[in-house]
Amino acid sequence: MKNAMSSSRSVFLGGSCNPTTWRFDHAIPALEKAGVSFYNPQVEDWSPELVAIEAKAKDEAKVLLFVIDGQTRAGVSIMEALKYGADGRTVILSIENIPTGTVIENQEILGRDLKDANRMRSYLGDLVKEYSNVYVCDSMEKAVQTAIDLINS
């Protein structure tokens, strides 16, 4: 069922990408076990041609799952999650702060850079609280299970 999409039963696996492995380690096995179709945008060789394919997958997905983890800055994913939530789409979020001293793209994240990255995450969580169509989960595993529950309800 890899990257299988159907408009009535589908999850878009958005959020943090490389070097993260949350999709392959947990989300995809859980979705496949539950019989839930999904689109995984994380590929080894990304190319501009994938933009249109990803946009179509987001448009067709019943649920947009965004995992904002502490291994990446995830700025674009944060903006996407907020946009889709404001548009009334069903969005499930898992938001994790970046720990002090994390190295992202060979740069240690410290000081103001760290404070700003984590403040952006906090603002995302605060802003989406007013949206009844956005679910904020305290872990990636709970976010995946929430997606499965929503699709199967």
VENVEN-V846859 format. One record per residue. N is the residue number from 1. RES is the residue in one small letter. PHI is phi in radians with two decimals (NA if undefined). OMEGA is omega in whole degrees, 0 to 359 (* if undefined). D_FIRST is the distance of its C-alpha to the first C-alpha in Angstrom with 2 decimals. Layout:
# VENVEN-V846859
n | res | phi | omega | d_first
N | RES | PHI | OMEGA | D_FIRST
N | RES | PHI | OMEGA | D_FIRST
This chain:
# VENVEN-V846859
n | res | phi | omega | d_first
1 | m | NA | 182 | 0.00
2 | k | -0.98 | 180 | 3.80
3 | n | 0.95 | 176 | 6.24
4 | a | -1.31 | 179 | 5.15
5 | m | -2.25 | 168 | 8.57
6 | s | -2.50 | 190 | 10.81
7 | s | -1.08 | 182 | 14.27
8 | s | -1.60 | 182 | 14.80
9 | r | -2.43 | 182 | 11.88
10 | s | -2.60 | 178 | 10.90
11 | v | -2.22 | 173 | 12.00
12 | f | -1.63 | 183 | 13.36
13 | l | -1.60 | 182 | 13.87
14 | g | -1.61 | 177 | 17.45
15 | g | 1.88 | 185 | 20.45
16 | s | -0.97 | 176 | 21.76
17 | c | -2.03 | 186 | 20.45
18 | n | -0.52 | 14 | 21.99
19 | p | -1.69 | 186 | 23.23
20 | t | -1.16 | 180 | 21.16
21 | t | -2.23 | 184 | 18.42
22 | w | -1.03 | 180 | 17.53
23 | r | -1.12 | 185 | 13.95
24 | f | -1.33 | 183 | 13.30
25 | d | -1.33 | 186 | 15.83
26 | h | -2.29 | 190 | 15.04
27 | a | -1.07 | 183 | 12.84
28 | i | -1.10 | 177 | 9.38
29 | p | -1.04 | 180 | 10.33
30 | a | -1.17 | 179 | 11.84
31 | l | -1.14 | 179 | 9.21
32 | e | -1.09 | 179 | 6.71
33 | k | -1.07 | 181 | 10.06
34 | a | -1.45 | 181 | 10.97
35 | g | 1.28 | 182 | 8.13
36 | v | -1.75 | 179 | 8.30
37 | s | -1.33 | 185 | 6.37
38 | f | -2.73 | 170 | 7.81
39 | y | -2.19 | 179 | 9.52
40 | n | -1.87 | 181 | 11.00
41 | p | -1.41 | 182 | 14.37
42 | q | -1.42 | 180 | 15.59
43 | v | -2.23 | 179 | 15.98
44 | e | -1.18 | 183 | 18.76
45 | d | -2.01 | 180 | 20.52
46 | w | -1.29 | 177 | 20.65
47 | s | -2.47 | 181 | 22.62
48 | p | -1.02 | 179 | 24.19
49 | e | -1.11 | 182 | 22.15
50 | l | -1.31 | 181 | 19.14
51 | v | -1.01 | 181 | 21.26
52 | a | -1.16 | 179 | 20.80
53 | i | -1.15 | 178 | 17.03
54 | e | -1.12 | 179 | 16.87
55 | a | -1.08 | 178 | 19.50
56 | k | -1.13 | 179 | 17.66
57 | a | -1.10 | 177 | 14.53
58 | k | -1.13 | 180 | 17.12
59 | d | -1.07 | 185 | 18.94
60 | e | -1.51 | 184 | 16.12
61 | a | -1.21 | 174 | 14.77
62 | k | -1.32 | 182 | 16.32
63 | v | -2.25 | 175 | 16.63
64 | l | -1.90 | 181 | 17.50
65 | l | -1.73 | 179 | 17.35
66 | f | -2.09 | 174 | 19.95
67 | v | -1.76 | 178 | 20.82
68 | i | -1.81 | 186 | 24.26
69 | d | -1.70 | 182 | 25.08
70 | g | -1.58 | 181 | 28.36
71 | q | -1.73 | 182 | 27.37
72 | t | -2.40 | 176 | 27.44
73 | r | -1.22 | 174 | 29.69
74 | a | 1.08 | 182 | 26.79
75 | g | -1.01 | 181 | 29.31
76 | v | -1.16 | 179 | 27.14
77 | s | -1.10 | 177 | 24.38
78 | i | -1.09 | 179 | 27.20
79 | m | -1.13 | 179 | 28.52
80 | e | -1.08 | 181 | 25.19
81 | a | -1.04 | 179 | 24.65
82 | l | -1.13 | 180 | 28.23
83 | k | -1.05 | 182 | 28.00
84 | y | -1.17 | 175 | 24.99
85 | g | -1.10 | 178 | 26.65
86 | a | -1.13 | 178 | 29.90
87 | d | -1.37 | 179 | 28.25
88 | g | 1.56 | 178 | 27.29
89 | r | -1.29 | 175 | 23.51
90 | t | -1.37 | 183 | 21.84
91 | v | -2.15 | 174 | 21.69
92 | i | -2.04 | 184 | 21.11
93 | l | -2.11 | 164 | 22.99
94 | s | -2.17 | 185 | 23.65
95 | i | -2.10 | 180 | 26.76
96 | e | -2.15 | 176 | 28.30
97 | n | -1.25 | 174 | 31.58
98 | i | -1.48 | 178 | 32.25
99 | p | -1.19 | 177 | 34.51
100 | t | -0.95 | 176 | 37.89
101 | g | 1.46 | 176 | 37.97
102 | t | -1.05 | 178 | 34.27
103 | v | -1.79 | 178 | 34.02
104 | i | -2.15 | 182 | 31.79
105 | e | 0.86 | 177 | 31.98
106 | n | 1.14 | 179 | 35.07
107 | q | -2.20 | 177 | 36.84
108 | e | -1.27 | 183 | 37.80
109 | i | -1.62 | 184 | 37.26
110 | l | -2.43 | 170 | 40.56
111 | g | 0.96 | 184 | 43.11
112 | r | -1.07 | 179 | 42.71
113 | d | -1.06 | 179 | 39.38
114 | l | -1.15 | 180 | 37.93
115 | k | -1.05 | 180 | 39.68
116 | d | -1.16 | 180 | 38.40
117 | a | -1.08 | 180 | 34.75
118 | n | -1.33 | 175 | 34.86
119 | r | -1.13 | 178 | 36.92
120 | m | -1.06 | 178 | 34.28
121 | r | -1.11 | 180 | 31.74
122 | s | -1.11 | 178 | 34.32
123 | y | -1.08 | 177 | 35.07
124 | l | -1.00 | 180 | 31.46
125 | g | -1.03 | 179 | 31.42
126 | d | -1.17 | 184 | 34.81
127 | l | -1.17 | 184 | 34.07
128 | v | -1.43 | 179 | 30.96
129 | k | -1.01 | 182 | 32.80
130 | e | -1.41 | 182 | 34.27
131 | y | -1.69 | 181 | 30.97
132 | s | -1.26 | 181 | 29.85
133 | n | -1.64 | 181 | 26.36
134 | v | -2.03 | 180 | 25.82
135 | y | -1.98 | 178 | 25.09
136 | v | -1.85 | 183 | 26.33
137 | c | -1.90 | 183 | 25.23
138 | d | -1.53 | 174 | 27.19
139 | s | -2.73 | 177 | 24.34
140 | m | -1.09 | 181 | 20.85
141 | e | -1.07 | 178 | 19.79
142 | k | -1.17 | 179 | 21.46
143 | a | -1.12 | 178 | 19.90
144 | v | -1.10 | 180 | 16.31
145 | q | -1.14 | 177 | 17.56
146 | t | -1.09 | 177 | 19.32
147 | a | -1.07 | 180 | 16.25
148 | i | -1.07 | 181 | 14.59
149 | d | -1.09 | 180 | 18.01
150 | l | -1.15 | 180 | 18.50
151 | i | -1.13 | 184 | 15.31
152 | n | -1.48 | 181 | 16.17
153 | s | -1.52 | * | 19.85
